[in-house]
Amino acid sequence: MPETATPATELASQYIAQVTGDLEANLKEQERIGAEITALQEQLAALQHDHGVLVSMQEALGMTTPPSGSAAASESAVLPSPRRKKAVPAAGEKQKARKSAATPAKKTAKKPAAKKEAAKKPVTKRADSAKAAEPTLVELIRRHLTEQKEPRSAAEISTALSEAHPHRGIAAKVVRVTLEGLVAKSQAERSKQGRSVFYTAPASEPAAAPEAAAQPKDTDS
């Protein structure tokens, strides 16, 4: 009796050890996959944020992209659904089938499509005109610098423009890049106070002084 109990006990111990090891391996695998999912979600959020910043920078730099032809390609790529096979007509019905096949197809299906295209054109024109009437980010920044009497940082300018134009989604990084572009074109001035960088509108040169200096002296005396 004790001899048979010993192998059973050893077998149970082996199963317990194996199940315990499998559970630990399962938990470690879950933790690994969970960490990968979290990292991928963070990467996706970062890519989405960078996409928004790049789109804003593209708008600030005045870059235009050609309209995507994916919609037209998808519409042209749509194939008509296959027709169902009709039963073979009887000898007396062949003539009727030929007459119906000889009649031209109706063109009423093209009319709704033409109406939709005609309706899209005024909407597109209104959207383009509204977008053209709205000032660019460069114009907004130059106008803001002109209105300020003291130097402003990129963060302050970004906050002010975001409050004045909440629908634009203005990012601080885009404002900083635009300001540096204005400085490079001598359309804005940059100054440093410690580690902070501030921007101002370019100083307007006095027009009266040069004109007075350029006038020749009276030599009639």
Buried (B, 14 or more C-beta within 10 A) or exposed (E): EEEEEEEEEEEEEEEEEEEEEEEEEEEEEEEEEEEEEEEEEEEEEEEEEEEEBEBBBEBBBEEEEEEEEEEEEEEEEEEEEEEEEEEEEEEEEEEEEEEEEEEEEEEEEEEEEEEEEEEEEEEEEEEEEEEEEEEEBBEBBBEBBEEBEEBBBBEBBBBBBBEEBEEBEBBBBBBBBBBBBBBEEEBBBBEEEEEEBBBBBBEEEEEEEEEEEEEEEEEEE
